[in-house]
């Protein structure tokens, strides 16, 4: 089985392998794509996909800024759908479904569904990270307050040197977990 990533000016489908040496050569079939509909619904679908893709990009730190610029400047909705789907963290079969679709409106809708799924995952992941960070910050604040309380108890003579401080007790609990 051979897998190849190809960029073409027109939509094509590989038919037969002509040769494998010195490089892979295949016979292709040019696919007739349907023209996109000139309608408000089409424009809205493309704008929605572009906005969703840019929102997802803003949540990802490892993606270069040029990708967002490319998405903003890509005028053809079908090509936008192909490009966006290709960059998603999705199953290969889901990405392939976009490429297999000849109707640009359907490609945009499939890509939008995939982006929406990734946005939901990213949002849940961010919420989990915020919750963990919040809990950690609360624990740090409580430890600091316990240390302050220990210092006050020591000044009042209610705390003896041999006793474990609340901070030390907290460290022991964390180490035991």
C-alpha positions as CSV (number, residue, x, y, z in Angstrom):
1,X,0.0,0.0,0.0
2,X,1.3,3.4,-1.0
3,X,0.2,6.7,0.5
4,X,1.0,10.0,-1.1
5,X,0.1,13.5,-0.4
6,X,-0.5,15.4,-3.6
7,X,-1.2,19.1,-4.2
8,X,-2.9,19.7,-7.6
9,X,-4.5,22.6,-9.4
10,X,-7.6,20.6,-10.1
11,X,-9.3,17.8,-8.3
12,X,-8.0,14.4,-9.4
13,X,-8.3,10.8,-8.5
14,X,-5.5,8.3,-9.0
15,X,-6.5,5.5,-11.3
16,X,-3.5,3.2,-11.9
17,X,0.2,3.1,-11.1
18,X,2.2,3.5,-14.2
19,X,5.7,3.1,-12.6
20,X,7.4,3.1,-9.2
21,X,10.9,3.8,-10.3
22,X,12.7,6.1,-10.3
23,X,9.6,7.7,-8.7
24,X,5.9,7.0,-8.4
25,X,4.0,7.8,-11.6
26,X,0.2,7.4,-11.7
27,X,-2.5,7.8,-14.2
28,X,-5.1,10.3,-13.0
29,X,-8.7,11.1,-13.7
30,X,-9.7,14.7,-13.6
31,X,-12.8,15.1,-11.4
32,X,-15.7,17.4,-12.4
33,X,-16.4,19.6,-9.4
34,X,-19.7,21.3,-9.0
35,X,-19.6,25.0,-8.9
36,X,-20.3,26.6,-5.6
37,X,-23.7,28.2,-5.3
38,X,-23.7,32.0,-5.3
39,X,-26.0,32.5,-2.4
40,X,-26.2,34.0,1.0
41,X,-26.3,30.5,2.5
42,X,-23.0,29.6,0.7
43,X,-21.3,32.8,1.9
44,X,-22.5,32.3,5.4
45,X,-21.2,28.8,5.5
46,X,-17.8,29.9,4.3
47,X,-17.6,32.8,6.7
48,X,-18.7,30.4,9.5
49,X,-16.0,27.9,8.6
50,X,-13.3,30.6,8.4
51,X,-14.3,32.1,11.8
52,X,-14.5,28.7,13.5
53,X,-11.1,27.7,12.0
54,X,-9.5,31.0,13.2
55,X,-11.1,30.6,16.7
56,X,-9.6,27.1,16.9
57,X,-6.2,28.4,15.8
58,X,-6.3,31.0,18.5
59,X,-6.6,28.2,21.1
60,X,-3.6,26.4,19.7
61,X,-0.2,27.8,20.6
62,X,1.9,25.6,18.4
63,X,0.5,26.9,15.0
64,X,2.4,29.6,13.2
65,X,0.7,33.0,12.6
66,X,1.0,32.6,8.8
67,X,-1.6,29.8,8.9
68,X,-4.2,32.3,10.2
69,X,-3.2,34.8,7.5
70,X,-3.6,32.1,4.9
71,X,-7.0,31.1,6.1
72,X,-8.1,34.8,6.1
73,X,-6.9,35.3,2.6
74,X,-8.2,32.1,1.0
75,X,-11.1,33.2,-1.1
76,X,-12.3,29.8,-2.5
77,X,-14.6,28.2,0.0
78,X,-14.0,24.7,-1.3
79,X,-10.2,25.1,-1.0
80,X,-10.7,26.6,2.4
81,X,-12.6,23.4,3.5
82,X,-9.8,21.2,2.1
83,X,-7.1,23.2,3.8
84,X,-8.8,23.4,7.1
85,X,-9.7,19.7,7.2
86,X,-6.2,18.7,6.3
87,X,-4.8,20.6,9.4
88,X,-7.2,19.2,11.9
89,X,-6.5,16.6,14.6
90,X,-9.0,14.2,13.1
91,X,-9.2,10.7,11.8
92,X,-7.7,10.2,8.3
93,X,-11.1,8.9,7.1
94,X,-12.8,12.1,8.3
95,X,-10.3,14.2,6.4
96,X,-10.6,12.0,3.4
97,X,-14.4,12.4,3.4
98,X,-13.8,16.2,2.8
99,X,-11.5,15.5,-0.1
100,X,-13.8,12.9,-1.6
101,X,-16.7,15.2,-1.7
102,X,-17.1,17.0,-5.1
103,X,-19.8,19.5,-3.9
104,X,-18.0,22.5,-2.4
105,X,-21.0,23.3,-0.2
106,X,-21.0,19.8,1.3
107,X,-17.2,20.0,1.8
108,X,-17.6,23.3,3.7
109,X,-20.3,21.7,5.9
110,X,-18.2,18.6,6.6
111,X,-15.2,20.7,7.5
112,X,-17.3,22.9,9.7
113,X,-18.6,19.8,11.6
114,X,-15.0,18.6,12.1
115,X,-13.8,22.1,13.3
116,X,-16.8,22.3,15.7
117,X,-15.9,19.0,17.2
118,X,-12.3,20.2,17.7
119,X,-13.5,23.5,19.2
120,X,-15.6,21.5,21.7
121,X,-12.6,19.3,22.6
122,X,-10.3,22.3,23.0
123,X,-12.8,24.2,25.1
124,X,-13.3,21.3,27.5
125,X,-9.5,20.8,27.7
126,X,-9.0,24.5,28.5
127,X,-11.7,24.3,31.2
128,X,-10.0,21.3,32.8
129,X,-6.7,23.2,32.8
130,X,-8.3,26.2,34.3
131,X,-9.9,24.1,37.0
132,X,-6.6,22.4,37.9
133,X,-4.8,25.8,37.9
134,X,-7.5,27.2,40.2
135,X,-7.3,24.3,42.6
136,X,-3.5,24.6,42.7
137,X,-3.7,28.4,43.3
138,X,-6.2,27.8,46.1
139,X,-3.9,25.2,47.7
140,X,-1.0,27.6,47.6
141,X,-3.1,30.4,49.1
142,X,-4.3,28.1,51.9
143,X,-0.7,27.0,52.6
144,X,0.4,30.6,52.9
145,X,-2.5,31.4,55.2
146,X,-1.6,28.4,57.4
147,X,2.0,29.6,57.6
148,X,0.7,33.0,58.6
149,X,-1.6,31.4,61.3
150,X,1.4,29.4,62.6
151,X,3.5,32.5,62.9
152,X,0.7,34.3,64.8
153,X,0.2,31.2,67.1
154,X,3.9,31.2,67.8
155,X,3.9,34.9,68.7
156,X,0.9,34.2,71.0
157,X,2.7,31.2,72.6
158,X,0.1,28.7,71.3
159,X,2.6,26.9,69.0
160,X,5.6,24.9,70.1
161,X,8.7,24.3,67.9
162,X,8.3,20.5,67.8
163,X,4.8,20.7,66.3
164,X,4.4,20.3,62.6
165,X,3.4,23.5,60.8
166,X,0.2,23.4,58.7
167,X,2.5,23.9,55.6
168,X,4.6,20.9,56.6
169,X,1.4,18.9,57.1
170,X,0.2,20.0,53.7
171,X,3.5,19.0,52.1
172,X,3.3,15.6,53.8
173,X,-0.2,15.1,52.3
174,X,0.9,16.1,48.8
175,X,3.9,13.7,49.1
176,X,1.7,10.9,50.2
177,X,-0.8,11.4,47.3
